Amino acid sequence: MAEMNAVQLSVCHSQKELQDLFAFRYRVYVEEMKRPQKYANHAAKLIRDPLDSRGRNIIARAGDEIVGCVRVNFSRDGDLDYYERLLAMDKVGHSHPTATSLCTRLMVAPDYRRSTLAVRLACASFDLGLRNGIVWNFVDCNDHLVEFFTRLGYECTHQAVHEEYGLVNVMRLNILDENHLRDAGSVFFKLLRNFKAMPLVSSGG
């Protein structure tokens, strides 16, 4: 199993980090998994799509190498392409679009797939949502990942046809539902409890 102590997570900010991320996506999706990718640039060996312009990309680095990533988009920041309809995000009522988010592009390098890295990335996206007033987070996944997201506390709402990945399971999570996270045995439960216990920071003088 890969050594996890040396893996650091952060949000992409520089163009260099983003280019490294887009190249990592290409290696995983196209070169390794042979998955069709609408936005793949085969000449440059990069994958960048429209959601990147408004998304927050969390990357995991081992030294100078990206070994994992996940992207978070807040609905309030703008158009989510076809995902808003695919995931039926409006079904959560008044929380959408001000307090809903979408997680996509969660992937881990082969050497780290038997480690806790995928969970660490999920926790980083959960924490990002908490700190930005998100209530509902949505994902879509193929059948082999349903168990992973269920352990985190996500619940299936329906199935839909994704333009690149075919039939997918649409799942959502109320990240503020402490009782549900506890009952599901989710690692997010402790994160939420810790977040609620944090003292409020006054901006007054």
MOBELDA-V137997 format. One record per residue. RES is the residue in one letter. PHI is phi in whole degrees, 0 to 359 (999 if undefined). Layout:
# MOBELDA-V137997
RES|PHI ; RES|PHI
This chain:
# MOBELDA-V137997
M|999 ; A|294 ; E|287 ; M|268 ; N|298 ; A|272 ; V|272 ; Q|246 ; L|255 ; S|201 ; V|270 ; C|298 ; H|230 ; S|275 ; Q|296 ; K|297 ; E|297 ; L|296 ; Q|297 ; D|298 ; L|296 ; F|297 ; A|290 ; F|298 ; R|304 ; Y|298 ; R|298 ; V|284 ; Y|286 ; V|268 ; E|287 ; E|272 ; M|272 ; K|59 ; R|271 ; P|293 ; Q|225 ; K|302 ; Y|255 ; A|291 ; N|259 ; H|288 ; A|290 ; A|269 ; K|58 ; L|225 ; I|234 ; R|225 ; D|233 ; P|303 ; L|290 ; D|293 ; S|292 ; R|238 ; G|268 ; R|249 ; N|265 ; I|264 ; I|241 ; A|247 ; R|241 ; A|246 ; G|69 ; D|267 ; E|257 ; I|284 ; V|237 ; G|186 ; C|196 ; V|203 ; R|244 ; V|239 ; N|241 ; F|270 ; S|302 ; R|292 ; D|280 ; G|141 ; D|306 ; L|258 ; D|60 ; Y|272 ; Y|294 ; E|302 ; R|285 ; L|303 ; L|268 ; A|52 ; M|293 ; D|289 ; K|292 ; V|271 ; G|74 ; H|293 ; S|292 ; H|259 ; P|260 ; T|291 ; A|228 ; T|241 ; S|215 ; L|231 ; C|251 ; T|220 ; R|57 ; L|282 ; M|208 ; V|225 ; A|296 ; P|310 ; D|293 ; Y|248 ; R|283 ; R|256 ; S|253 ; T|268 ; L|297 ; A|300 ; V|293 ; R|298 ; L|295 ; A|298 ; C|295 ; A|295 ; S|290 ; F|298 ; D|297 ; L|299 ; G|295 ; L|304 ; R|283 ; N|236 ; G|73 ; I|278 ; V|250 ; W|245 ; N|243 ; F|243 ; V|220 ; D|229 ; C|205 ; N|282 ; D|303 ; H|291 ; L|255 ; V|300 ; E|298 ; F|302 ; F|288 ; T|297 ; R|297 ; L|280 ; G|112 ; Y|290 ; E|236 ; C|288 ; T|251 ; H|189 ; Q|248 ; A|211 ; V|259 ; H|277 ; E|293 ; E|249 ; Y|250 ; G|74 ; L|291 ; V|234 ; N|263 ; V|270 ; M|228 ; R|219 ; L|217 ; N|276 ; I|286 ; L|259 ; D|276 ; E|298 ; N|296 ; H|295 ; L|297 ; R|296 ; D|294 ; A|280 ; G|69 ; S|286 ; V|295 ; F|289 ; F|303 ; K|294 ; L|298 ; L|293 ; R|300 ; N|295 ; F|296 ; K|294 ; A|276 ; M|291 ; P|292 ; L|289 ; V|264 ; S|280 ; S|259 ; G|280 ; G|260
